[in-house]
Amino acid sequence: MSDNWIVQNLNSALNTWNEKLAEIWTLLTQSPESFKGGTIWSVITGINGALTAIGYGLLVLFFAAGIVKTCGSFTE
């Protein structure tokens, strides 16, 4: 190593840069199931299940309302 403070500062900056890039790379290549122990992923899948159930319920409701509206006009 050189005794020059500029070279030492540059080496320190490059080492810090490499460490941060390695940390970013591990975050980007990590699966959602293993990120932060998987708790965030389980919350997301729970919300998705609830929204799917609500969507199916509304689909059935509007389908039934359309059938009733169509069949109701036949009696007139």
N, C-alpha and C positions, 0 to 999 in steps of 0.2 A: 504494500500500500504506500501511496505517496504521502508526504507530509504536507502537501499543498491543500489548503482548506477548500479550494474550489473543487478539486477532484473528489475530496471526501464528501462534500455536499452533493455533488452530482451522483456519486455512487449511492449515497443514502437515499436520495430522491428516487433513483431508479429501482432500488431495492423495495422501497415503499410502494412504488407504482406496480412492480411485479407482484407483490403480495396482494394488493387490492384487486388487480386483474384476476389473480388466481381465485380470490374470494368471490368475485362476480361470476366467474366461470362456473364455480361449484353451485352457486345459486341458480344460474340459468339452466344447468344440466340436471338439476335435482327434480325428481318427480313430485307432483302435487301431493301424493299420498304420504310422502316422507317429510315434507316441509313443515317445520315447527311441530314435529311429532304427529302430524296428520289431523290435528284438531280442526284446523281451518277447512280442510277437505271434507271432513265429516259434517261440518256445519253447512257447507255448500251443497253437499248431496242431500242433506235433510231439507234445505230450502227448495231444492229442485223437486224432491218428491212431493212436498206440500203444494207447490205451484202446479205440478202435473195433475195432482188430484183435483185441485180447484178447476183447472182447465177442462178435465174430463167431465166434471159436474156441470160446468157451464155449457159444454157441448151438448150433453144430454138434455139439459133444460131448454136450450134454444131449439134443439131438434124437436122436442116434444111440443113446445109452443108453436112451432111452424106446422106440425101435424094437426094440432087442435085448431089452429086458424084456418088451415085448408079444409079440414073436415067440417068445421063450423059453417063454412059458406055453402056446403051442399044442402043444408037444411032450409036455406032461404028460398 
